[in-house]
Amino acid sequence: MDPEHGFAVEITWTGAREGGTTGYRDYGRDHDVRAEGKQHAIAGSAARPFRGEADRWNPEEMLVAALAQCHLLSYLHVATTEGLVVVAYRDAASGTLRTEGLGGRMVGAVLHPVVTLAAHHDEGDARRAMAAHARAGELCFIANSVSFPVRHEPRILIAEA
């Protein structure tokens, strides 16, 4: 397998108003994010504190979503290789942006995955499933690419028979 993989998106600004960027309050932050082969665009904007639209995805949310998605996919891989049968997975992830002067940066993210194992698993398997989150964190391409800490606060459940 080739060690390098390319990814491309197209951003189209849809927030132009009469006069364009004549002033900070004179233009919308709305934009569409598209990628080849994808049926639907992602409706993007700035975060609400930065004059964006709350009903559209902002870059900070998309970054947190990318971290959560990557962890999910890495975790499912690790679970499979460890013989753990995952039957459900959900996460309520969050991230923190700190503004500094005119700029800022993300300073942390916390993932709260709740994993449900198949009913045939026992408490020993649940402990292995918990430990698998650390390995998934090591494998996650996105987490390996950011310069801030990504914490995992997982819960493991076992489905009822």
C-alpha positions as CSV (number, residue, x, y, z in Angstrom):
1,M,0.0,0.0,0.0
2,D,1.3,3.5,-0.9
3,P,2.2,5.3,2.4
4,E,0.9,8.6,1.1
5,H,-2.8,9.3,0.5
6,G,-4.2,12.5,-0.9
7,F,-7.4,14.2,0.1
8,A,-9.0,17.2,-1.6
9,V,-12.0,19.4,-0.8
10,E,-13.5,22.5,-2.4
11,I,-14.7,25.4,-0.4
12,T,-17.1,27.9,-2.0
13,W,-18.0,31.1,-0.1
14,T,-21.7,31.7,-0.2
15,G,-21.8,34.6,2.2
16,A,-21.1,37.5,-0.2
17,R,-23.5,40.3,0.3
18,E,-23.8,43.6,-1.6
19,G,-20.4,45.2,-1.4
20,G,-18.5,41.9,-0.4
21,T,-15.9,42.4,2.3
22,T,-16.2,46.2,2.6
23,G,-16.4,45.9,6.4
24,Y,-16.2,43.2,9.1
25,R,-19.9,43.2,9.6
26,D,-20.8,43.4,5.9
27,Y,-20.2,39.9,4.8
28,G,-21.5,36.4,5.8
29,R,-19.3,33.6,6.9
30,D,-21.4,31.0,5.1
31,H,-19.6,28.5,2.8
32,D,-20.1,25.0,1.3
33,V,-17.5,22.2,1.7
34,R,-17.5,19.7,-1.1
35,A,-15.4,16.7,-2.1
36,E,-15.4,14.7,-5.3
37,G,-17.8,11.8,-5.1
38,K,-19.8,13.1,-2.2
39,Q,-23.5,13.6,-2.8
40,H,-24.0,16.4,-0.3
41,A,-22.1,19.5,0.6
42,I,-21.4,20.4,4.3
43,A,-22.9,23.7,5.1
44,G,-20.1,25.6,6.9
45,S,-19.8,29.0,8.7
46,A,-17.8,30.5,11.5
47,A,-18.6,29.7,15.1
48,R,-21.3,31.9,16.5
49,P,-18.9,34.2,18.6
50,F,-17.2,35.0,15.3
51,R,-20.4,36.1,13.5
52,G,-21.2,32.7,12.1
53,E,-24.5,30.9,11.7
54,A,-25.3,28.4,14.5
55,D,-27.1,26.0,12.2
56,R,-24.0,25.4,10.0
57,W,-20.9,23.5,10.9
58,N,-17.9,25.6,11.9
59,P,-14.2,24.5,11.5
60,E,-13.8,23.9,15.2
61,E,-16.7,21.5,15.3
62,M,-15.4,19.8,12.2
63,L,-12.0,19.3,13.8
64,V,-13.6,17.8,16.9
65,A,-15.7,15.6,14.7
66,A,-12.7,14.5,12.7
67,L,-10.9,13.5,16.0
68,A,-14.0,11.6,17.2
69,Q,-14.5,9.8,13.8
70,C,-10.8,8.9,13.6
71,H,-10.9,7.5,17.1
72,L,-14.1,5.5,16.3
73,L,-12.5,4.0,13.2
74,S,-9.2,3.2,14.9
75,Y,-11.0,1.7,17.9
76,L,-13.1,-0.6,15.7
77,H,-9.9,-1.8,14.0
78,V,-8.2,-2.5,17.4
79,A,-11.4,-4.2,18.7
80,T,-11.5,-6.5,15.7
81,T,-7.8,-7.4,16.0
82,E,-8.3,-8.1,19.8
83,G,-11.3,-10.3,19.2
84,L,-13.7,-7.8,20.9
85,V,-17.2,-7.7,19.3
86,V,-18.5,-4.1,19.4
87,V,-22.2,-3.9,18.8
88,A,-22.7,-0.1,19.5
89,Y,-20.5,3.0,19.8
90,R,-21.4,6.6,20.5
91,D,-19.3,9.6,21.5
92,A,-20.0,13.0,22.8
93,A,-16.7,14.8,22.0
94,S,-15.8,18.4,22.8
95,G,-12.9,20.7,22.2
96,T,-11.7,24.0,23.6
97,L,-10.6,27.0,21.6
98,R,-8.5,29.7,23.3
99,T,-8.4,33.1,21.6
100,E,-5.3,35.2,22.0
101,G,-5.2,38.7,20.5
102,L,-6.5,38.5,17.0
103,G,-5.8,34.7,16.7
104,G,-6.1,31.6,18.8
105,R,-5.8,27.9,18.8
106,M,-7.4,24.7,19.9
107,V,-6.0,23.8,23.3
108,G,-7.6,20.4,23.9
109,A,-10.3,17.9,23.1
110,V,-12.0,15.2,25.2
111,L,-13.7,12.2,23.7
112,H,-16.3,10.4,25.7
113,P,-16.9,7.1,23.8
114,V,-19.5,4.7,25.1
115,V,-18.8,1.2,23.7
116,T,-21.2,-1.7,24.0
117,L,-19.7,-5.2,23.7
118,A,-21.7,-8.2,22.6
119,A,-23.4,-10.1,25.4
120,H,-20.9,-13.1,25.3
121,H,-18.1,-10.8,26.7
122,D,-17.2,-10.7,30.4
123,E,-15.6,-8.2,32.7
124,G,-12.1,-9.2,31.6
125,D,-13.1,-8.4,28.0
126,A,-14.5,-5.1,29.2
127,R,-11.0,-4.2,30.8
128,R,-9.4,-5.1,27.5
129,A,-11.9,-3.0,25.6
130,M,-11.1,-0.1,27.9
131,A,-7.3,-0.5,27.3
132,A,-8.0,-0.7,23.5
133,H,-8.8,3.1,23.6
134,A,-5.1,3.9,24.3
135,R,-4.0,1.8,21.3
136,A,-6.7,3.5,19.1
137,G,-5.4,6.9,20.2
138,E,-1.9,5.9,19.1
139,L,-3.2,4.8,15.7
140,C,-5.5,7.8,15.0
141,F,-4.1,9.8,12.1
142,I,-5.9,13.0,13.1
143,A,-5.0,12.9,16.8
144,N,-1.4,12.3,15.6
145,S,-1.6,15.5,13.5
146,V,-2.8,18.0,16.1
147,S,-0.6,19.9,18.5
148,F,-2.9,19.8,21.5
149,P,-3.9,16.9,23.9
150,V,-6.7,14.6,23.0
151,R,-8.0,12.8,26.1
152,H,-10.3,9.7,26.2
153,E,-12.8,9.2,28.9
154,P,-14.5,6.0,27.7
155,R,-17.2,3.8,29.2
156,I,-17.6,0.1,28.4
157,L,-21.0,-1.7,28.6
158,I,-21.8,-5.3,27.9
159,A,-25.1,-6.0,26.0
160,E,-27.7,-8.0,27.8
161,A,-28.2,-11.6,26.6
